[in-house]
Amino acid sequence: MSTLQMLWRKTCHHLETFDINGHSILDPGKFREVQGQDEEVDTKENSIQHLRLSNFSSVHPQEILEAWIVPCHRLKTLVWNLDLSHIPTEWETESVPDHWPQIEAIEITTERSRKITDKQLAAILSRARRRRAEGDPGGLLKLDVRGTGCSELSWQVLRTREAPRTSVSAVLPRLIVSHFQTLTELSVTNCMDVSSPMVQEVLSSCPALKSIAANSIHVLDIAAGDPWVCLGLQSWSVFIDFSSNNGGMETISLKKDKLNDLQPLVYKHLANLTELQLLNLDYKPPLPRQSNQSSATQLPTLDWQLKRGLDALSSLTKLREVHFLQRNRMGMTTSSAKWMIENWVLRGPIKLESVEGRLGRQKAEERVIGKMLREHGVQVPMLA
């Protein structure tokens, strides 16, 4: 019996954390043997609460699901990286446990886009059931699905879900509980099918949210959407799109001046996020599928200028990091830099620590701004 197989057999009924690196399993053909069970194990309930699966480059997801994930009914945390170069897009998820009553965090990611489809992801998410200490149904706290095919099916699972019936509630209408009500962290970067309206829905539906990372949100969806309720947000990593072609709503074309009239509105929305510590306005391709822009296009975004409403951000007194666009400038001026220093460095106990991205409208101005910030202790990368 292999060492790993023996370890699993002897400890899975009382071990709480299991971290499996696929590189340690040299022969994929013996993958199931590692999970081999005898009568002794069958009589004991698996106690794994935190399961991490990574680097299974030669093992089919169906094998991983059935061998490692399905037996773990007490999961609180599932981390599964599907970094596979050649796998079929269709594989069954029906063998997933009916529910995980204690699940709090799910991280299913892939570096190669959409190796798990929206349907498969939704099937797994639909099993997520977490009960609070007093027995009331709860929802997910953390969800990271970077690079997956996450889209409307998964969003519908997050949006509404039914609480399990009990003997007391069997005769009553089933309660509808939303994961949106409990989520504190959400990452959907490099999810090509997560649209701007879906990001806006999160911001206006997740009151407990502390961190969000997504490809982009369009200014028109912000303007047309409900007010943001995530007022305790601490980390923002979302590009704000001011392009005239917006695939998030009906495809329309607007003059740039009309869109720029909405700049103060966006600044006011951001100003309400008074707990922010990280404001990351950069974007990384690929852009959402709905966008008519190519990844190489320099997309218009916020102008980092006082005349556009920048001064509204004086309320962000806890800000430590600001990331601007890496590829194109955001209209920042020396006046903008001076305002940042006065409001985020010289005032209050918490000071701005670092700024990244393109500064200024020209390289000469960028060097001046960088020098201004460094002289006040703010870390700024040196220009090449």
Residue pairs with C-beta under 8 A, 6 or more apart in sequence:
1 9
2 30
2 33
2 34
4 24
4 25
4 34
5 33
5 34
5 35
5 36
8 34
8 35
9 36
9 37
9 38
9 40
9 41
12 18
12 41
12 44
12 46
12 47
12 48
12 71
13 41
13 44
13 45
13 46
13 47
14 47
15 47
15 48
16 47
16 48
16 49
16 50
17 48
17 49
17 50
17 51
18 48
18 50
18 51
18 52
19 52
20 51
20 52
20 53
20 54
20 68
21 54
21 55
22 53
22 54
22 55
22 56
22 57
22 58
22 59
23 55
25 31
25 34
25 56
25 59
28 58
28 59
31 59
31 63
31 67
32 63
32 67
34 67
35 67
35 68
35 71
45 73
45 74
46 71
46 72
46 73
46 74
47 74
48 71
48 72
48 74
48 75
49 74
49 75
49 76
49 77
49 102
50 75
50 76
50 77
51 68
51 69
51 72
51 75
51 77
51 78
51 79
51 80
52 77
52 79
52 80
53 64
53 68
53 69
53 79
53 80
53 81
54 79
54 80
54 81
54 83
55 81
55 83
56 64
56 84
57 83
57 84
57 85
60 87
60 91
61 82
61 84
61 87
61 91
61 116
62 91
62 92
64 80
65 91
65 93
65 95
65 96
66 95
69 75
69 78
69 80
69 96
70 95
70 96
70 97
72 78
72 97
73 97
73 100
74 100
74 102
75 100
75 102
75 103
76 102
76 103
76 104
76 105
77 103
77 104
77 105
77 106
77 107
78 100
78 103
78 105
78 106
78 107
78 108
79 107
80 107
80 108
80 109
81 108
81 109
81 110
81 111
82 108
82 109
82 110
82 115
82 116
83 110
83 111
83 112
83 115
84 110
84 112
84 115
85 112
87 115
89 114
89 115
89 117
90 117
91 120
93 120
93 123
93 124
94 123
96 123
96 124
96 127
97 127
98 127
99 127
99 128
99 129
99 164
100 127
100 128
100 129
100 130
101 129
101 130
101 131
102 130
102 131
103 127
103 128
103 129
103 130
103 140
104 130
104 140
104 141
104 142
105 140
105 141
105 142
105 143
106 124
106 125
106 128
106 140
106 142
106 143
106 144
106 145
107 142
107 143
107 144
107 145
108 116
108 121
108 124
108 144
108 145
108 148
109 144
109 145
109 146
109 147
109 148
110 116
110 146
110 147
110 148
111 147
112 147
113 147
113 190
113 192
113 286
114 147
114 148
114 149
114 192
115 147
115 148
116 148
116 149
117 148
117 149
118 148
118 149
118 150
118 151
118 152
118 153
118 154
118 193
119 153
120 149
121 145
121 148
121 149
121 150
121 153
121 154
122 153
122 154
122 156
122 157
125 140
125 143
125 154
125 157
125 158
125 179
126 157
126 161
128 139
128 140
128 179
129 137
129 161
129 164
130 137
130 138
130 139
130 140
130 141
130 182
131 137
131 138
132 138
137 163
137 164
137 175
137 177
138 177
138 182
139 161
139 177
139 178
139 179
139 180
139 181
139 182
139 183
140 158
140 179
140 182
140 183
141 182
141 183
141 184
141 185
142 183
142 184
142 185
142 186
143 158
143 179
143 183
143 185
143 186
143 187
144 185
144 186
144 187
145 154
145 187
145 188
145 191
146 187
146 188
146 189
146 190
146 191
146 213
147 189
147 190
147 191
148 191
149 191
149 192
149 193
150 188
150 191
150 193
150 194
151 191
151 193
151 194
152 193
152 198
155 198
155 201
157 179
158 178
158 179
158 180
158 183
159 178
159 179
159 180
159 201
159 205
160 176
160 177
160 178
161 176
161 177
161 178
161 179
162 174
162 175
162 176
162 177
163 169
163 174
163 175
163 176
163 177
165 174
169 175
178 205
180 201
180 202
180 205
180 206
181 205
181 206
181 207
181 208
182 208
183 202
183 206
183 208
183 209
184 208
184 209
184 210
184 211
185 209
185 210
185 211
185 212
186 202
186 206
186 209
186 211
186 212
186 213
186 214
187 211
187 212
187 213
187 214
188 194
188 199
188 213
188 214
188 215
189 213
189 214
189 215
189 237
189 284
190 215
190 284
190 286
191 214
191 215
191 288
192 215
192 286
192 287
192 288
192 289
193 288
193 289
194 214
194 215
194 288
195 247
195 248
195 288
195 289
195 290
196 216
196 217
196 218
196 221
196 241
196 246
196 247
196 248
196 249
196 288
196 290
197 221
197 225
197 248
197 249
199 212
199 214
199 216
199 217
199 221
199 238
200 217
200 221
200 222
200 225
201 225
202 209
202 212
202 214
202 230
203 209
203 212
203 217
203 225
203 228
203 229
203 230
204 225
204 226
204 227
204 228
204 229
205 226
205 229
206 229
206 230
207 229
207 230
207 231
207 232
208 230
208 232
209 230
209 232
209 233
210 232
210 233
210 234
210 235
211 233
211 234
211 235
212 230
212 233
212 235
212 236
212 237
212 238
213 235
213 237
213 238
214 237
214 238
215 238
215 239
215 283
215 284
215 286
215 287
215 288
216 238
216 239
216 240
216 241
216 283
216 287
216 288
216 291
217 238
217 239
217 240
217 241
217 248
218 240
218 241
218 242
218 243
218 246
218 248
218 249
219 240
219 241
219 242
219 259
219 262
219 263
219 265
219 266
220 246
220 248
220 249
220 254
220 259
220 262
221 246
221 248
221 249
222 240
222 262
222 265
222 266
222 269
223 262
223 265
224 249
228 269
228 272
228 273
230 273
231 272
231 273
231 274
231 275
232 275
233 273
233 275
233 276
234 275
234 276
234 277
234 278
234 318
235 276
235 277
235 278
235 280
236 270
236 273
236 276
236 278
236 279
236 280
237 278
237 280
237 282
237 323
238 280
238 281
239 281
239 282
239 283
239 299
239 301
239 325
240 266
240 281
240 301
240 302
241 291
241 299
241 300
241 301
242 256
242 259
242 260
242 262
242 263
242 299
242 300
242 301
242 302
243 291
243 292
243 293
243 299
243 300
244 253
244 254
244 255
244 256
244 259
244 300
245 251
245 252
245 253
245 291
245 292
245 293
246 252
247 288
247 290
247 291
247 292
248 288
248 290
251 292
256 300
259 300
260 303
260 308
263 302
263 303
263 308
263 309
264 308
264 309
264 312
266 302
266 309
267 302
267 308
267 309
267 310
267 312
267 313
268 309
268 312
270 276
270 279
270 312
270 313
270 316
271 312
271 313
271 314
271 315
271 316
272 315
273 316
274 315
274 316
274 317
274 318
275 318
276 316
276 318
276 319
277 318
277 319
277 320
277 321
278 319
278 320
278 321
278 323
279 316
279 319
279 321
279 322
279 323
280 321
280 322
280 323
281 301
281 302
281 322
281 323
281 324
281 325
281 330
281 357
282 323
282 324
282 325
282 326
282 356
282 357
283 299
283 325
285 295
285 296
286 295
287 293
287 295
287 299
293 299
298 327
298 328
299 328
301 325
301 330
302 308
302 330
303 330
303 331
304 310
304 324
304 330
304 331
304 332
304 336
305 331
305 332
305 333
305 335
305 336
306 335
306 336
306 339
308 331
310 336
310 339
311 339
313 343
314 343
316 344
317 344
317 347
317 348
317 350
318 350
319 344
319 350
319 352
320 350
320 351
320 352
320 353
320 354
321 352
321 353
321 354
321 355
321 356
322 340
322 352
322 354
322 355
322 356
322 357
323 355
323 356
323 357
324 330
324 332
324 355
324 356
324 357
324 358
324 359
325 357
325 358
326 356
326 357
326 358
327 358
328 358
329 358
329 359
329 360
329 361
329 366
330 357
330 358
331 361
332 359
332 360
332 361
332 369
333 360
333 361
333 365
334 360
334 365
334 368
334 369
334 372
336 369
337 359
337 369
337 372
337 373
338 372
340 352
340 355
340 373
341 372
341 373
341 376
341 378
344 351
344 352
345 351
345 352
345 376
345 377
345 378
346 376
351 377
352 378
353 377
353 378
353 379
354 378
354 379
354 380
355 373
355 378
355 379
355 380
356 380
356 381
358 366
359 365
359 366
359 369
359 370
359 380
360 366
360 367
360 368
360 369
363 383
366 383
367 383
370 380
370 382
370 383
373 380
374 380
